[in-house]
């Protein structure tokens, strides 16, 4: 049986759209589609979230939950990604 890669197999936990590929957010533990990750990486708070995760790993915390979703992420994305 051949696998049909055109079928959606997952749902993005942030935008709720179907996707074949997800990635864990640096802000929280959501599994996000490529578009949501692209928006996240462009947000001004992204580098601080990434640095916090790296520091947690260096401290032995391999289950770091993230710094939290920025309160302005959705509004910011609407303004920047029109």
C-alpha positions in Angstrom: 0.0 0.0 0.0 1.4 3.4 -1.0 1.1 6.4 1.3 -0.8 9.4 -0.1 1.3 12.4 1.0 -1.3 14.8 -0.3 -3.7 14.0 2.5 -3.7 16.2 5.6 -2.8 14.2 8.6 -2.5 16.8 11.4 -4.1 20.0 12.6 -2.1 23.1 13.6 -2.8 23.7 17.3 -2.5 27.5 16.8 -4.5 28.3 13.6 -6.5 25.0 13.5 -5.7 24.4 9.8 -4.9 21.0 8.4 -1.2 20.4 7.7 1.2 17.6 6.9 4.1 19.1 8.8 4.2 20.5 12.3 6.9 22.0 14.5 6.9 22.8 18.2 6.6 26.4 19.0 9.4 28.2 20.9 6.8 30.3 22.8 4.8 27.3 24.2 4.2 23.6 23.6 1.8 24.0 20.6 2.5 22.0 17.5 2.3 24.5 14.7 2.1 24.5 10.9 4.9 26.1 8.8 2.9 29.3 8.3 2.4 29.8 12.1 6.1 29.1 12.7 7.1 31.6 10.0 5.0 34.2 11.8 6.4 33.2 15.2 10.0 33.6 14.0 9.3 37.1 12.7 7.8 38.3 16.0 10.1 40.6 18.0 10.0 38.3 21.1 11.1 35.2 19.2 14.8 35.5 19.9 14.2 36.0 23.6 12.0 32.8 23.6 14.7 30.9 21.7 17.4 32.1 24.1 15.3 31.1 27.1 14.8 27.6 25.8 18.5 27.2 25.1 19.4 28.3 28.6 16.8 25.9 30.1 18.4 23.0 28.1 21.9 24.1 29.3 20.5 23.9 32.8 19.2 20.4 32.3 15.5 21.3 31.8 14.6 19.2 28.7 10.8 19.8 29.3 10.9 23.6 29.2 7.3 24.7 28.5 8.4 28.0 26.8 8.1 31.6 27.9 4.4 31.8 26.9 2.6 33.1 23.8 3.1 36.9 23.5 -0.2 38.6 24.2 0.1 40.6 21.0 1.0 37.8 18.6 -2.3 37.5 16.8 -2.8 41.3 16.5 0.8 41.8 15.5 0.5 39.0 12.8 -2.7 40.7 11.4 -0.9 44.0 11.1 2.4 42.6 9.6 1.0 39.7 7.5 -1.9 41.5 5.8 
